Amino acid sequence: MTLFGSVNIESGEVIAKTSEKGNYQSFKKYLKKVLYKYNNKEKIVMILDNVRYHHAKLLKPFLEKHDQKLELMYLPPYSPDLNPMERVWWYMRKKITHNRYMDSLTVRKKKFWQMFSYFDKPNQEIIDVCSVNY
């Protein structure tokens, strides 16, 4: 199972989607979800890691079709510390699993989706998590 996620660092909104496989088709479906969510925005800039399907040649026609609306920027290799969504994953995992017993994976998944539903609207808590204080 693959979990796709994005964070709007201005509003704190988190978008997430699961897929049976992590490939260019499932990533394309996720991008469609992002485009739908932010259809009122002039431009969407997504900062991505370098997982192979983010660079798939078969994705190129879709990206060209949406190049006025969607821009993909890639992080340097091996730099998760620069990715705001990595901070969100860490924060959610900490809030849900640290020092807590859950008797099944199903319960854990349910807790994550409850938290996603809480963070799918503007949220100062996530804005704070994503801010970098060097």
PAFIFI-759213 format. One record per residue: residue in three letters; residue number from 0; x, y, z of N, C-alpha, C, O in turn. Coordinates in steps of 0.1 Angstrom, whole numbers, always signed. Atoms other than C-alpha are relative to their C-alpha. Layout:
<lolums>
{lolum 'ALA', NUM, {X, Y, Z}, {X, Y, Z}, {X, Y, Z}, {X, Y, Z}}
...
</lolums>
This chain:
<lolums>
{lolum 'MET', 0, {+8, -12, +0}, {+0, +0, +0}, {+9, +12, +0}, {+19, +13, +7}}
{lolum 'THR', 1, {-7, -12, +1}, {+12, +35, -8}, {-9, +11, +5}, {-21, +11, +2}}
{lolum 'LEU', 2, {+7, -11, -5}, {+1, +67, +9}, {+6, +13, -6}, {+18, +16, -4}}
{lolum 'PHE', 3, {-4, -13, +6}, {+3, +100, -10}, {-5, +11, +9}, {-16, +10, +15}}
{lolum 'GLY', 4, {+4, -11, -8}, {+2, +132, +9}, {+6, +13, -4}, {+18, +13, -9}}
{lolum 'SER', 5, {-5, -13, +3}, {+6, +169, +4}, {-5, +10, +11}, {-15, +7, +17}}
{lolum 'VAL', 6, {+4, -10, -10}, {+5, +199, +27}, {+0, +14, -7}, {+10, +17, -14}}
{lolum 'ASN', 7, {+0, -14, +4}, {-5, +235, +19}, {+7, +7, +11}, {+1, +9, +22}}
{lolum 'ILE', 8, {-7, -7, -11}, {+21, +254, +39}, {-5, +13, +4}, {-2, +19, +14}}
{lolum 'GLU', 9, {+6, -13, -4}, {+1, +286, +38}, {-13, -2, +8}, {-15, +6, +17}}
{lolum 'SER', 10, {+13, +2, -8}, {-32, +271, +52}, {+1, -11, +10}, {-7, -11, +19}}
{lolum 'GLY', 11, {-1, +12, -9}, {-21, +239, +69}, {-8, -11, -4}, {-9, -21, +3}}
{lolum 'GLU', 12, {+9, +11, +5}, {-45, +218, +49}, {+9, -12, -5}, {+19, -10, -11}}
{lolum 'VAL', 13, {-7, +12, +4}, {-33, +182, +43}, {-10, -8, -9}, {-22, -10, -6}}
{lolum 'ILE', 14, {+7, +8, +10}, {-45, +161, +13}, {+7, -14, +1}, {+19, -14, +0}}
{lolum 'ALA', 15, {-6, +13, +0}, {-40, +123, +15}, {-8, -10, -9}, {-20, -8, -10}}
{lolum 'LYS', 16, {+6, +10, +8}, {-48, +93, -7}, {+8, -13, +1}, {+20, -12, +0}}
{lolum 'THR', 17, {-7, +13, +0}, {-40, +56, -5}, {-2, -6, -14}, {-11, -3, -21}}
{lolum 'SER', 18, {+1, +8, +12}, {-33, +33, -34}, {+6, -13, +3}, {+15, -15, +11}}
{lolum 'GLU', 19, {-6, +14, -2}, {-26, -4, -37}, {+15, +0, -4}, {+23, -7, +2}}
{lolum 'LYS', 20, {-14, +0, +5}, {+6, +4, -56}, {+4, +15, -2}, {-3, +24, -4}}
{lolum 'GLY', 21, {-6, -13, +3}, {+29, +33, -59}, {+6, +0, -14}, {+17, -6, -16}}
{lolum 'ASN', 22, {-5, -1, +14}, {+33, +40, -96}, {-5, +12, -7}, {-12, +20, +0}}
{lolum 'TYR', 23, {+4, -13, +7}, {+27, +67, -122}, {-15, +2, -1}, {-20, +13, +0}}
{lolum 'GLN', 24, {+15, -1, +1}, {-10, +58, -126}, {-6, +5, +13}, {-15, +14, +14}}
{lolum 'SER', 25, {+6, -4, -12}, {-17, +61, -89}, {+4, +15, +4}, {-3, +22, +10}}
{lolum 'PHE', 26, {-5, -14, -2}, {+4, +93, -87}, {-8, +10, -8}, {-12, +21, -3}}
{lolum 'LYS', 27, {+9, -9, +9}, {-16, +108, -116}, {-13, +2, +6}, {-19, +13, +6}}
{lolum 'LYS', 28, {+13, -1, -6}, {-48, +100, -98}, {+1, +10, +12}, {-8, +18, +15}}
{lolum 'TYR', 29, {-2, -9, -12}, {-34, +118, -67}, {+1, +14, -5}, {-5, +23, +1}}
{lolum 'LEU', 30, {-2, -13, +5}, {-24, +148, -88}, {-14, +6, -5}, {-17, +17, -3}}
{lolum 'LYS', 31, {+13, -4, +4}, {-60, +149, -102}, {-8, +5, +13}, {-16, +14, +12}}
{lolum 'LYS', 32, {+7, -4, -12}, {-73, +150, -66}, {+5, +14, +5}, {-3, +22, +9}}
{lolum 'VAL', 33, {-6, -13, -4}, {-49, +179, -58}, {-6, +11, -9}, {-10, +22, -4}}
{lolum 'LEU', 34, {+5, -10, +9}, {-60, +198, -89}, {-15, +3, +3}, {-19, +15, +2}}
{lolum 'TYR', 35, {+14, -2, -3}, {-97, +193, -80}, {-1, +8, +13}, {-9, +17, +14}}
{lolum 'LYS', 36, {+0, -7, -13}, {-91, +204, -44}, {+3, +15, -2}, {-3, +24, +5}}
{lolum 'TYR', 37, {-5, -14, +1}, {-73, +236, -55}, {-4, +6, -14}, {+4, +13, -20}}
{lolum 'ASN', 38, {+4, -5, +14}, {-92, +243, -88}, {-2, +15, +0}, {-2, +21, -11}}
{lolum 'ASN', 39, {+2, -15, -1}, {-98, +279, -76}, {+14, +7, +0}, {+14, +20, +0}}
{lolum 'LYS', 40, {-14, -6, +0}, {-60, +285, -74}, {+5, +2, -14}, {+3, -6, -23}}
{lolum 'GLU', 41, {-6, -3, +13}, {-41, +301, -102}, {+11, -10, -3}, {+13, -14, -15}}
{lolum 'LYS', 42, {-12, +8, +2}, {-10, +280, -97}, {+2, -9, +12}, {+1, -4, +23}}
{lolum 'ILE', 43, {-4, +10, -11}, {-1, +249, -76}, {+14, -4, -2}, {+18, -9, -13}}
{lolum 'VAL', 44, {-14, +5, +1}, {+35, +242, -69}, {+2, -11, +10}, {-1, -9, +22}}
{lolum 'MET', 45, {-2, +12, -9}, {+43, +208, -55}, {+14, -3, +1}, {+22, -4, -9}}
{lolum 'ILE', 46, {-14, +3, -3}, {+76, +200, -39}, {+0, -15, +2}, {-6, -20, +11}}
{lolum 'LEU', 47, {+0, +15, +0}, {+84, +163, -45}, {+14, -6, +3}, {+24, +1, +1}}
{lolum 'ASP', 48, {-13, +7, -1}, {+110, +138, -35}, {+3, -7, -13}, {-4, -4, -23}}
{lolum 'ASN', 49, {-4, +6, +13}, {+127, +117, -62}, {-4, -14, -2}, {+3, -22, -9}}
{lolum 'VAL', 50, {+5, +14, +3}, {+107, +85, -61}, {-2, -1, -15}, {-6, +8, -22}}
{lolum 'ARG', 51, {-1, +2, +14}, {+109, +70, -95}, {-13, +4, -8}, {-12, +10, -18}}
{lolum 'TYR', 52, {+12, -3, +7}, {+72, +74, -105}, {-3, +15, -1}, {-11, +19, -9}}
{lolum 'HIS', 53, {+2, -15, +1}, {+74, +112, -99}, {+6, +5, -13}, {+3, +16, -18}}
{lolum 'HIS', 54, {-7, -4, +12}, {+96, +113, -130}, {-4, -8, -12}, {+3, -8, -23}}
{lolum 'ALA', 55, {+4, +9, +11}, {+78, +88, -152}, {-3, +7, -13}, {-10, +17, -13}}
{lolum 'LYS', 56, {+3, -6, +13}, {+78, +95, -189}, {-15, -1, -4}, {-20, +8, -11}}
{lolum 'LEU', 57, {+15, +1, +3}, {+42, +83, -191}, {-8, +10, +6}, {-20, +12, +3}}
{lolum 'LEU', 58, {+7, -11, -7}, {+32, +111, -168}, {+1, +13, -8}, {-7, +22, -5}}
{lolum 'LYS', 59, {-3, -12, +6}, {+46, +137, -191}, {-12, +7, -8}, {-14, +19, -7}}
{lolum 'PRO', 60, {+12, -6, +7}, {+14, +142, -213}, {-10, +6, +9}, {-15, +17, +7}}
{lolum 'PHE', 61, {+9, -6, -10}, {-7, +148, -182}, {+6, +13, +5}, {-1, +23, +7}}
{lolum 'LEU', 62, {-6, -12, -6}, {+18, +173, -168}, {+0, +11, -10}, {-2, +23, -7}}
{lolum 'GLU', 63, {+0, -10, +10}, {+20, +191, -201}, {-14, +6, -2}, {-15, +18, -4}}
{lolum 'LYS', 64, {+14, -4, +1}, {-18, +193, -203}, {-3, +10, +12}, {-11, +20, +10}}
{lolum 'HIS', 65, {+3, -9, -12}, {-18, +210, -168}, {+12, +9, +4}, {+12, +14, +15}}
{lolum 'ASP', 66, {-12, -7, -4}, {+15, +229, -170}, {-3, +15, +4}, {+5, +21, +11}}
{lolum 'GLN', 67, {+3, -14, -4}, {-3, +263, -166}, {-5, +1, +14}, {-4, +11, +21}}
{lolum 'LYS', 68, {+6, +0, -14}, {-19, +252, -133}, {+9, -7, +10}, {+9, -4, +22}}
{lolum 'LEU', 69, {-8, +9, -9}, {+6, +226, -119}, {+14, +0, -3}, {+18, -2, -15}}
{lolum 'GLU', 70, {-15, +0, +2}, {+43, +229, -114}, {+6, -9, +10}, {+3, -8, +22}}
{lolum 'LEU', 71, {-7, +10, -9}, {+64, +201, -99}, {+15, +5, +1}, {+22, +7, -8}}
{lolum 'MET', 72, {-14, -3, -3}, {+97, +209, -82}, {+5, -11, +8}, {-1, -16, +17}}
{lolum 'TYR', 73, {-5, +12, -7}, {+120, +182, -70}, {+11, +4, +10}, {+19, +13, +7}}
{lolum 'LEU', 74, {-10, -3, -10}, {+141, +182, -39}, {+13, -7, -4}, {+13, -16, -12}}
{lolum 'PRO', 75, {-13, +7, +3}, {+178, +172, -40}, {-2, -14, +6}, {-9, -16, +16}}
{lolum 'PRO', 76, {+1, +14, -5}, {+183, +135, -34}, {+4, +0, +15}, {+12, +7, +19}}
{lolum 'TYR', 77, {-3, +3, -14}, {+183, +123, +2}, {-1, +12, +9}, {+8, +15, +17}}
{lolum 'SER', 78, {+2, -12, -8}, {+170, +155, +17}, {-14, +1, +6}, {-21, +11, +3}}
{lolum 'PRO', 79, {+14, -1, -6}, {+137, +147, +36}, {-2, +11, +9}, {-13, +16, +11}}
{lolum 'ASP', 80, {+1, -12, -9}, {+145, +175, +60}, {-5, +12, -7}, {-10, +21, +0}}
{lolum 'LEU', 81, {+5, -11, +7}, {+136, +199, +33}, {-15, -1, -5}, {-20, +8, -10}}
{lolum 'ASN', 82, {+14, +3, +5}, {+102, +184, +26}, {-10, +2, +12}, {-10, -6, +21}}
{lolum 'PRO', 83, {+10, -3, -10}, {+74, +199, +47}, {-9, -12, +3}, {-13, -14, +15}}
{lolum 'MET', 84, {+9, +11, -3}, {+52, +168, +43}, {+7, -11, +8}, {+0, -18, +16}}
{lolum 'GLU', 85, {-7, +9, -9}, {+79, +147, +60}, {-2, +4, +15}, {-4, -5, +23}}
{lolum 'ARG', 86, {+3, -5, -14}, {+74, +169, +91}, {-14, -4, +4}, {-17, -7, +16}}
{lolum 'VAL', 87, {+14, +3, -3}, {+36, +163, +89}, {-1, -15, +3}, {-7, -19, +13}}
{lolum 'TRP', 88, {+1, +14, -3}, {+41, +125, +87}, {+6, -3, +14}, {+0, -10, +22}}
{lolum 'TRP', 89, {-7, +2, -13}, {+65, +126, +117}, {-10, +5, +11}, {-12, -2, +21}}
{lolum 'TYR', 90, {+9, -6, -11}, {+40, +148, +137}, {-12, -9, +2}, {-16, -12, +13}}
{lolum 'MET', 91, {+12, +8, -1}, {+10, +126, +129}, {+4, -13, +6}, {-4, -18, +15}}
{lolum 'ARG', 92, {-4, +13, -6}, {+29, +94, +137}, {+2, +2, +15}, {-2, -6, +23}}
{lolum 'LYS', 93, {-3, -3, -14}, {+41, +110, +170}, {-13, +1, +8}, {-15, -5, +19}}
{lolum 'LYS', 94, {+13, -3, -7}, {+5, +121, +180}, {-8, -13, +1}, {-15, -15, +11}}
{lolum 'ILE', 95, {+8, +12, +0}, {-10, +87, +171}, {+6, -12, +7}, {+0, -19, +14}}
{lolum 'THR', 96, {-6, +13, -4}, {+15, +60, +179}, {+9, +1, +12}, {+11, -9, +19}}
{lolum 'HIS', 97, {-10, -1, -11}, {+40, +73, +205}, {-6, -2, +14}, {-16, +5, +17}}
{lolum 'ASN', 98, {+5, +3, -14}, {+34, +58, +240}, {-15, -4, +0}, {-22, -1, +10}}
{lolum 'ARG', 99, {+14, +4, +0}, {+0, +44, +229}, {+0, -15, -6}, {+7, -18, -15}}
{lolum 'TYR', 100, {+2, +14, +5}, {-10, +8, +225}, {-12, -1, -9}, {-23, +5, -6}}
{lolum 'MET', 101, {+11, +3, +9}, {-32, -3, +196}, {+0, -14, -3}, {+11, -19, -8}}
{lolum 'ASP', 102, {+0, +14, +1}, {-43, -38, +193}, {+0, -5, -14}, {+0, -18, -17}}
{lolum 'SER', 103, {+0, +5, +14}, {-44, -39, +155}, {+4, +11, -10}, {+3, +23, -6}}
{lolum 'LEU', 104, {-3, -9, +11}, {-33, -23, +123}, {-12, +8, -4}, {-11, +20, -8}}
{lolum 'THR', 105, {+12, -7, +4}, {-69, -15, +115}, {-3, +12, +9}, {-7, +22, +5}}
{lolum 'VAL', 106, {+2, -11, -10}, {-72, +6, +147}, {+10, +12, -3}, {+6, +23, -3}}
{lolum 'ARG', 107, {-10, -11, +3}, {-40, +25, +138}, {-4, +7, -13}, {-3, +19, -14}}
{lolum 'LYS', 108, {+4, -6, +12}, {-52, +31, +102}, {-12, +10, +3}, {-13, +21, -3}}
{lolum 'LYS', 109, {+12, -8, -3}, {-85, +44, +116}, {+4, +13, +7}, {-1, +24, +4}}
{lolum 'LYS', 110, {-4, -12, -7}, {-67, +68, +139}, {+7, +10, -10}, {+5, +22, -9}}
{lolum 'PHE', 111, {-6, -9, +10}, {-46, +82, +110}, {-10, +7, -9}, {-9, +19, -11}}
{lolum 'TRP', 112, {+11, -6, +9}, {-77, +87, +88}, {-8, +11, +8}, {-12, +21, +2}}
{lolum 'GLN', 113, {+7, -10, -8}, {-94, +105, +117}, {+8, +13, +1}, {+3, +24, +0}}
{lolum 'MET', 114, {-9, -12, -1}, {-64, +128, +120}, {+0, +7, -14}, {+0, +19, -14}}
{lolum 'PHE', 115, {+1, -6, +13}, {-64, +134, +82}, {-12, +8, -2}, {-12, +19, -8}}
{lolum 'SER', 116, {+12, -7, +2}, {-100, +144, +83}, {+0, +13, +8}, {-7, +23, +5}}
{lolum 'TYR', 117, {-2, -12, -8}, {-91, +169, +110}, {+9, +10, -6}, {+6, +22, -6}}
{lolum 'PHE', 118, {-10, -9, +7}, {-62, +183, +90}, {-3, +3, -14}, {+5, +10, -21}}
{lolum 'ASP', 119, {+3, -3, +14}, {-80, +185, +57}, {-6, +14, -2}, {-11, +17, -13}}
{lolum 'LYS', 120, {+5, -14, +1}, {-91, +221, +64}, {+11, +9, +6}, {+20, +4, +12}}
{lolum 'PRO', 121, {-10, -9, -5}, {-71, +252, +73}, {+4, -2, +15}, {-5, -4, +23}}
{lolum 'ASN', 122, {-4, +4, -13}, {-50, +245, +104}, {+13, +6, +4}, {+23, +3, -2}}
{lolum 'GLN', 123, {-12, -7, -5}, {-25, +266, +124}, {+10, -11, +5}, {+22, -8, +4}}
{lolum 'GLU', 124, {-9, +11, -6}, {-11, +234, +141}, {+10, -5, -11}, {+22, -7, -8}}
{lolum 'ILE', 125, {-9, +5, +10}, {+2, +221, +108}, {+9, +11, -6}, {+20, +8, -10}}
{lolum 'ILE', 126, {-9, -11, +4}, {+15, +255, +97}, {+12, +1, +9}, {+23, +2, +4}}
{lolum 'ASP', 127, {-11, +0, -9}, {+36, +255, +128}, {+10, -12, -1}, {+22, -10, +0}}
{lolum 'VAL', 128, {-8, +12, +2}, {+48, +219, +122}, {+9, +2, -12}, {+21, -2, -12}}
{lolum 'CYS', 129, {-7, -2, +13}, {+59, +229, +87}, {+10, +11, +0}, {+19, +12, -9}}
{lolum 'SER', 130, {-10, -12, +0}, {+78, +261, +97}, {+14, -5, +4}, {+15, -14, +12}}
{lolum 'VAL', 131, {-14, +4, -3}, {+115, +258, +97}, {+7, +11, +8}, {+7, +23, +5}}
{lolum 'ASN', 132, {-7, -9, -9}, {+135, +274, +125}, {+14, -5, +1}, {+18, -13, +10}}
{lolum 'TYR', 133, {-14, +4, +0}, {+172, +271, +118}, {+7, +9, +9}, {+19, +8, +11}}
</lolums>
